[in-house]
Amino acid sequence: MIHTLTLYFIALKTAVRSYPFKQMKTILIRLIILLSFTCTSAQNLVKNSSFESYKYCPDDISRFDKNVSNWSVLLGTTDYMNACSRTVGFQNHNGKQTARNGNGYAGIYVYSKNDYREYIGGTLSHKLEKDKKYVLTFYVSLADYATLAIKDFSVLFTNSKLSYKDFSFNRNNTLVTPKTVSKIKGIYYNFYDQPEPIYYKSKRIWMQVYIPFTAKGYETNFIIGSFVSNSKTKKIKLTTNAKQKQFSYYYIDDVSVELINREQTTISEEIIPELETALPTIENNKVYSFTNVLFEFDKAVLLPESQLELNTLAKILLKNEQLSIEIYGHTDAIGTKEHNLELSKERAKAVANYLLDKILDENRIKWFGYGSTKPVANNTTENGRTKNRRVEFKLIED
């Protein structure tokens, strides 16, 4: 049994022991890349990266191309959602989702009948430097009504803004494929895929897509989407109703292209220890505090570094189906009691939703928020307030 829980180190140890060598190396590289973002002041080169600058509040779908500044549509009728709109806002034709940042986000079909696809095309503030290492990141959330989740997100970098006339398409005149980009004089392009893609199936939280790459030195524009046909798309069904329309539609927000230091994205294979399967043992009916489950400031949006710790807990729940879990959210005493109570509930719910996406059994997860009513330290000091801003959990054997 463990009596003082430091799940951050347990999760890291578990990852080292539980993952195959190749996957473990990828996880560590991801962590190092994330650390580089927090330790350096990397500049996001994407113009209007979270779609906040627009011409007018959207009153209908399919207005992304004509509305959002510094962005374009290669193909299809990409949608623009903004909180200002009653019809195409956070409640929209494919469900409900709040923006990860600000008030706006995009919506695209990445799998639909007859290989229909939609894309978004972004603009960089300046041309990328040749042989420099960069990383493209963006966040996706699967729409409520989508019946399929995919893992086939890619990016096409070019030296100019492209339109549909610069491409050739499949027989249905819909899907753009990597090998069919027209060879127009003066146009340069390159495709990049994710190194270790996952199924982006969360309909509650925003999940990060990251694509590291080495610049060729001509890149000024890029296009994000899925560039493979229906038959080649890696997908999972989220419904057992065969009569439902099979499609995958994602919301997209917070797109970035940033330079990363070479030293921060390399790792020696010598520091990877011998791998073995092991999971920490957590005592039932005892309350533990997460140590590395973090949120955006004053929001219930989980930061990417929270995933390792939560994934470890999800593995324990998957391995022990007789266990259920309760999540407890707490805040410090800064702010109103009403706001703190709501924030604590939403943060506990965010953790519960993340675990639910892994174990797929809502009967095993309960969540509660207590605001600032149960402090564990003095709220008059910053150190005390930090301790009070916490999320706890308890495993219960049925």
C-alpha positions as CSV (number, residue, x, y, z in Angstrom):
1,M,0.0,0.0,0.0
2,I,1.1,3.6,-0.5
3,H,0.4,6.2,2.2
4,T,1.7,9.4,0.6
5,L,0.6,9.6,-3.0
6,T,2.8,11.3,-5.5
7,L,1.1,10.2,-8.7
8,Y,3.3,12.2,-11.0
9,F,6.3,10.1,-10.2
10,I,4.2,6.9,-10.1
11,A,2.7,7.7,-13.4
12,L,6.2,8.3,-15.0
13,K,7.5,5.1,-13.4
14,T,4.4,3.2,-14.6
15,A,4.8,4.6,-18.1
16,V,8.5,3.5,-18.2
17,R,7.5,0.0,-17.1
18,S,4.3,-0.4,-19.0
19,Y,4.9,0.9,-22.5
20,P,6.9,-0.8,-25.3
21,F,10.3,0.9,-25.9
22,K,9.2,2.8,-29.0
23,Q,6.0,4.2,-27.3
24,M,7.9,5.1,-24.1
25,K,10.5,7.1,-26.2
26,T,7.6,8.9,-27.9
27,I,6.0,9.8,-24.5
28,L,9.2,11.2,-23.2
29,I,9.8,13.2,-26.3
30,R,6.2,14.6,-25.9
31,L,6.9,15.6,-22.3
32,I,10.2,17.2,-23.3
33,I,8.4,19.2,-26.1
34,L,5.7,20.3,-23.6
35,L,8.4,21.3,-21.1
36,S,10.1,23.4,-23.8
37,F,6.8,25.3,-24.3
38,T,6.7,26.2,-20.6
39,C,10.4,26.9,-20.1
40,T,10.9,29.1,-23.2
41,S,8.9,32.0,-24.7
42,A,8.4,30.3,-28.1
43,Q,6.5,32.4,-30.5
44,N,3.3,31.1,-32.2
45,L,3.7,31.9,-35.9
46,V,0.1,31.2,-36.9
47,K,-2.0,34.3,-37.6
48,N,-5.3,34.5,-35.9
49,S,-4.5,31.2,-34.2
50,S,-7.7,30.7,-32.2
51,F,-10.1,32.2,-34.9
52,E,-11.0,35.3,-32.8
53,S,-10.7,37.8,-35.6
54,Y,-13.7,37.7,-37.9
55,K,-15.7,40.0,-40.2
56,Y,-19.1,39.4,-38.8
57,C,-20.9,37.1,-36.3
58,P,-21.9,33.9,-38.2
59,D,-25.6,33.4,-38.7
60,D,-25.4,30.1,-40.6
61,I,-23.0,27.2,-41.2
62,S,-20.4,27.1,-44.0
63,R,-19.1,30.7,-43.4
64,F,-15.5,30.0,-42.4
65,D,-13.9,30.9,-45.7
66,K,-15.7,34.3,-46.0
67,N,-15.5,35.3,-42.4
68,V,-12.3,34.3,-40.5
69,S,-9.3,36.6,-41.0
70,N,-6.0,35.0,-42.3
71,W,-7.7,31.6,-42.9
72,S,-9.0,29.9,-46.0
73,V,-10.9,26.8,-47.1
74,L,-9.2,24.5,-49.6
75,L,-12.3,22.3,-50.2
76,G,-15.7,21.8,-48.8
77,T,-17.9,24.1,-46.6
78,T,-15.9,24.5,-43.4
79,D,-18.0,25.9,-40.5
80,Y,-17.2,28.7,-38.1
81,M,-18.7,28.7,-34.6
82,N,-18.6,31.7,-32.3
83,A,-20.2,32.4,-28.9
84,C,-21.8,35.6,-30.4
85,S,-24.2,33.5,-32.5
86,R,-27.4,31.8,-31.3
87,T,-27.5,29.5,-34.3
88,V,-23.8,28.8,-34.9
89,G,-22.4,29.3,-31.4
90,F,-21.3,26.9,-28.7
91,Q,-24.7,25.1,-29.3
92,N,-24.7,24.3,-33.1
93,H,-25.8,21.8,-35.7
94,N,-23.5,19.0,-34.5
95,G,-23.9,19.4,-30.8
96,K,-22.4,21.6,-28.0
97,Q,-18.9,22.6,-27.1
98,T,-17.3,25.7,-25.7
99,A,-14.2,27.2,-27.3
100,R,-10.9,26.0,-25.8
101,N,-9.8,29.6,-25.9
102,G,-11.8,32.8,-26.5
103,N,-15.1,32.7,-28.4
104,G,-14.5,31.0,-31.8
105,Y,-13.5,27.7,-33.3
106,A,-13.7,25.8,-36.6
107,G,-15.7,22.7,-37.5
108,I,-14.8,20.2,-40.3
109,Y,-15.9,16.9,-41.6
110,V,-13.0,14.4,-41.8
111,Y,-15.0,11.4,-42.8
112,S,-18.3,11.4,-44.6
113,K,-20.2,9.7,-47.5
114,N,-18.4,9.6,-50.8
115,D,-15.1,10.6,-49.3
116,Y,-16.4,14.2,-48.6
117,R,-13.8,16.2,-46.7
118,E,-13.3,19.7,-45.3
119,Y,-10.1,21.6,-44.5
120,I,-8.8,24.8,-43.0
121,G,-5.8,26.7,-44.4
122,G,-3.7,28.9,-42.2
123,T,-1.1,31.6,-42.7
124,L,2.2,32.1,-41.0
125,S,3.6,35.4,-39.8
126,H,6.9,34.8,-41.7
127,K,8.6,32.0,-43.6
128,L,10.1,29.1,-41.7
129,E,13.8,28.7,-41.4
130,K,15.4,25.9,-43.3
131,D,16.5,22.8,-41.3
132,K,15.0,24.3,-38.1
133,K,12.8,22.0,-36.0
134,Y,9.2,23.1,-35.5
135,V,6.0,21.6,-34.0
136,L,2.5,22.2,-35.3
137,T,-0.2,21.7,-32.6
138,F,-3.9,22.2,-32.5
139,Y,-6.8,21.0,-30.4
140,V,-9.7,18.9,-31.5
141,S,-13.0,17.8,-29.9
142,L,-15.3,15.3,-31.5
143,A,-18.8,16.7,-32.1
144,D,-21.7,15.2,-30.0
145,Y,-23.5,13.8,-33.0
146,A,-20.5,12.2,-34.7
147,T,-20.6,8.4,-34.9
148,L,-16.9,7.8,-35.8
149,A,-13.6,8.8,-34.3
150,I,-10.4,8.9,-36.4
151,K,-6.7,9.3,-35.9
152,D,-5.8,10.5,-39.5
153,F,-5.0,14.2,-39.0
154,S,-2.2,15.6,-41.2
155,V,-0.8,18.9,-42.4
156,L,0.3,20.1,-45.8
157,F,2.8,23.0,-45.8
158,T,3.2,25.1,-48.9
159,N,4.9,28.4,-50.0
160,S,1.6,30.1,-51.0
161,K,-2.1,30.1,-50.4
162,L,-3.6,27.3,-52.4
163,S,-7.2,26.7,-53.6
164,Y,-9.0,23.7,-55.0
165,K,-7.9,24.5,-58.5
166,D,-4.3,23.8,-57.5
167,F,-5.3,20.2,-56.7
168,S,-6.7,17.2,-58.4
169,F,-9.3,15.1,-56.7
170,N,-10.7,11.6,-56.5
171,R,-13.5,10.3,-58.7
172,N,-16.2,11.9,-56.5
173,N,-14.4,15.3,-56.9
174,T,-14.1,15.6,-53.1
175,L,-11.1,14.1,-51.5
176,V,-7.6,15.7,-51.7
177,T,-4.9,13.0,-51.6
178,P,-1.1,13.6,-51.0
179,K,-0.1,12.3,-54.4
180,T,-2.5,14.4,-56.4
181,V,-1.2,17.9,-55.7
182,S,-0.7,19.5,-59.0
183,K,2.9,20.2,-60.0
184,I,2.5,23.9,-60.7
185,K,5.7,25.8,-61.4
186,G,6.8,27.7,-58.3
187,I,4.6,25.8,-55.9
188,Y,6.4,23.7,-53.2
189,Y,4.7,21.5,-50.7
190,N,5.2,18.7,-48.1
191,F,2.9,16.5,-46.0
192,Y,3.6,15.7,-42.4
193,D,1.8,13.1,-40.2
194,Q,1.6,12.5,-36.5
195,P,4.4,10.3,-35.2
196,E,2.2,8.3,-32.8
197,P,-1.5,9.1,-33.6
198,I,-4.3,8.2,-31.3
199,Y,-8.1,8.0,-31.7
200,Y,-9.5,11.4,-30.9
201,K,-12.8,10.3,-29.4
202,S,-13.5,12.8,-26.6
203,K,-16.7,14.8,-27.0
204,R,-16.1,16.6,-23.8
205,I,-12.5,17.8,-23.5
206,W,-10.1,19.3,-26.1
207,M,-7.4,16.9,-27.1
208,Q,-4.0,18.0,-28.5
209,V,-2.8,17.0,-31.9
210,Y,0.9,17.5,-32.4
211,I,3.1,17.1,-35.5
212,P,6.8,17.8,-35.2
213,F,8.7,18.5,-38.4
214,T,11.9,19.9,-39.9
215,A,11.3,23.0,-42.1
216,K,12.3,23.0,-45.8
217,G,12.7,26.8,-45.7
218,Y,9.8,27.8,-48.0
219,E,6.8,27.3,-45.7
220,T,4.4,30.3,-45.4
221,N,1.0,28.5,-45.5
222,F,-0.5,25.2,-44.3
223,I,-3.6,23.1,-44.6
224,I,-5.0,20.9,-41.8
225,G,-7.3,18.0,-42.3
226,S,-7.6,14.3,-43.3
227,F,-6.0,13.4,-46.6
228,V,-6.9,9.7,-46.9
229,S,-10.0,8.1,-48.4
230,N,-12.8,6.5,-46.4
231,S,-11.4,3.0,-47.1
232,K,-8.0,3.9,-45.7
233,T,-9.1,6.0,-42.8
234,K,-8.3,4.5,-39.4
235,K,-11.6,4.8,-37.5
236,I,-13.6,3.4,-34.6
237,K,-17.4,3.3,-34.3
238,L,-19.0,5.0,-31.4
239,T,-22.5,3.7,-32.0
240,T,-24.0,0.2,-32.4
241,N,-26.9,1.6,-34.5
242,A,-26.2,0.5,-38.0
243,K,-28.9,2.9,-39.4
244,Q,-27.1,6.0,-38.1
245,K,-25.2,8.1,-40.6
246,Q,-21.5,7.2,-40.4
247,F,-19.5,10.4,-40.2
248,S,-16.7,12.1,-38.2
249,Y,-16.9,15.8,-37.5
250,Y,-14.4,17.7,-35.3
251,Y,-14.2,21.1,-33.7
252,I,-10.7,22.7,-34.0
253,D,-9.2,25.5,-31.9
254,D,-5.8,27.0,-30.8
255,V,-3.5,26.2,-33.8
256,S,0.2,26.9,-33.3
257,V,3.5,26.5,-35.2
258,E,6.4,27.1,-32.9
259,L,10.2,26.8,-33.2
260,I,11.6,24.2,-30.7
261,N,15.3,23.9,-29.6
262,R,17.1,20.9,-31.0
263,E,18.4,20.1,-27.5
264,Q,14.9,20.0,-26.1
265,T,13.6,17.5,-28.6
266,T,16.3,14.8,-28.5
267,I,16.7,12.1,-26.0
268,S,19.4,9.4,-25.4
269,E,18.2,5.9,-25.6
270,E,20.6,5.1,-22.8
271,I,18.3,6.7,-20.1
272,I,15.4,4.3,-20.9
273,P,15.5,1.6,-18.2
274,E,14.5,-2.0,-18.7
275,L,10.8,-2.3,-19.3
276,E,8.4,-4.4,-17.3
277,T,4.6,-4.4,-16.6
278,A,3.6,-2.8,-13.3
279,L,0.9,-0.6,-11.9
280,P,0.8,1.2,-8.5
281,T,-1.4,-0.2,-5.8
282,I,-3.8,2.4,-4.3
283,E,-5.6,1.7,-1.1
284,N,-9.4,1.5,-1.5
285,N,-11.7,4.0,0.4
286,K,-8.8,6.4,1.0
287,V,-8.8,9.9,-0.4
288,Y,-5.7,10.9,-2.5
289,S,-4.8,14.2,-4.2
290,F,-3.6,14.3,-7.7
291,T,-0.2,15.9,-8.0
292,N,0.0,16.7,-11.7
293,V,-3.6,17.2,-12.9
294,L,-3.5,20.8,-13.9
295,F,-6.0,23.2,-15.5
296,E,-5.9,26.5,-17.4
297,F,-6.1,29.5,-15.1
298,D,-9.6,29.9,-13.6
299,K,-11.0,27.3,-16.1
300,A,-11.9,23.6,-16.1
301,V,-9.8,22.9,-19.2
302,L,-7.2,20.1,-18.5
303,L,-3.6,20.9,-19.5
304,P,-1.9,18.2,-21.7
305,E,0.5,17.2,-18.9
306,S,-2.4,15.9,-16.9
307,Q,-2.9,13.0,-19.2
308,L,0.0,10.8,-17.9
309,E,-1.3,10.8,-14.4
310,L,-5.0,10.3,-15.4
311,N,-4.0,7.5,-17.9
312,T,-2.3,5.7,-15.0
313,L,-5.5,5.8,-13.0
314,A,-7.6,4.8,-15.9
315,K,-5.4,1.7,-16.3
316,I,-6.1,0.7,-12.7
317,L,-9.8,1.1,-13.3
318,L,-9.7,-1.0,-16.5
319,K,-7.7,-3.7,-14.8
320,N,-10.0,-3.8,-11.8
321,E,-13.6,-3.7,-13.1
322,Q,-15.0,-4.1,-9.6
323,L,-13.6,-0.7,-8.6
324,S,-15.6,2.6,-9.0
325,I,-14.2,6.1,-8.3
326,E,-15.3,9.4,-6.8
327,I,-13.7,12.7,-7.9
328,Y,-13.7,15.7,-5.6
329,G,-12.9,19.2,-6.8
330,H,-11.7,22.0,-4.4
331,T,-10.6,25.6,-4.8
332,D,-8.9,28.3,-2.6
333,A,-10.9,31.1,-1.0
334,I,-10.1,33.8,-3.6
335,G,-13.3,34.9,-5.4
336,T,-17.0,34.4,-4.6
337,K,-18.3,31.3,-3.0
338,E,-20.7,30.8,-5.9
339,H,-17.9,31.0,-8.5
340,N,-15.6,28.7,-6.5
341,L,-18.3,26.1,-6.1
342,E,-19.1,26.1,-9.8
343,L,-15.4,25.9,-10.8
344,S,-14.7,23.0,-8.4
345,K,-17.7,21.1,-9.9
346,E,-16.5,21.7,-13.5
347,R,-13.0,20.7,-12.7
348,A,-14.1,17.5,-11.0
349,K,-16.4,16.9,-14.0
350,A,-13.5,17.4,-16.5
351,V,-11.5,14.7,-14.7
352,A,-14.4,12.4,-14.6
353,N,-15.1,12.9,-18.3
354,Y,-11.5,12.2,-19.2
355,L,-11.6,8.9,-17.3
356,L,-15.0,8.1,-18.8
357,D,-13.6,8.3,-22.2
358,K,-11.1,5.6,-21.2
359,I,-13.3,3.2,-19.3
360,L,-16.6,3.8,-21.0
361,D,-18.8,3.1,-17.9
362,E,-20.5,6.1,-16.4
363,N,-21.8,4.0,-13.5
364,R,-18.3,3.6,-12.1
365,I,-17.6,7.4,-11.9
366,K,-19.1,10.0,-9.7
367,W,-17.9,13.6,-9.2
368,F,-18.5,16.3,-6.7
369,G,-17.4,20.0,-6.1
370,Y,-16.9,21.6,-2.7
371,G,-15.6,25.0,-3.7
372,S,-13.5,26.5,-0.9
373,T,-15.4,24.8,2.0
374,K,-12.8,22.1,2.7
375,P,-9.4,23.7,2.9
376,V,-6.3,21.7,3.9
377,A,-4.1,24.7,4.4
378,N,-4.3,28.4,5.4
379,N,-5.8,30.5,2.6
380,T,-3.8,33.6,3.7
381,T,-0.6,32.4,2.0
382,E,0.1,31.5,-1.6
383,N,1.5,28.2,-0.6
384,G,-1.6,27.4,1.3
385,R,-3.9,28.5,-1.5
386,T,-1.9,26.3,-3.9
387,K,-2.6,23.2,-1.6
388,N,-6.2,24.1,-1.4
389,R,-6.6,24.2,-5.2
390,R,-6.7,20.5,-5.7
391,V,-8.6,17.6,-7.2
392,E,-8.9,14.4,-5.1
393,F,-10.2,10.9,-5.8
394,K,-11.2,7.8,-3.9
395,L,-11.4,4.2,-5.2
396,I,-14.3,2.2,-4.0
397,E,-14.7,-1.6,-4.3
398,D,-18.3,-2.6,-5.3
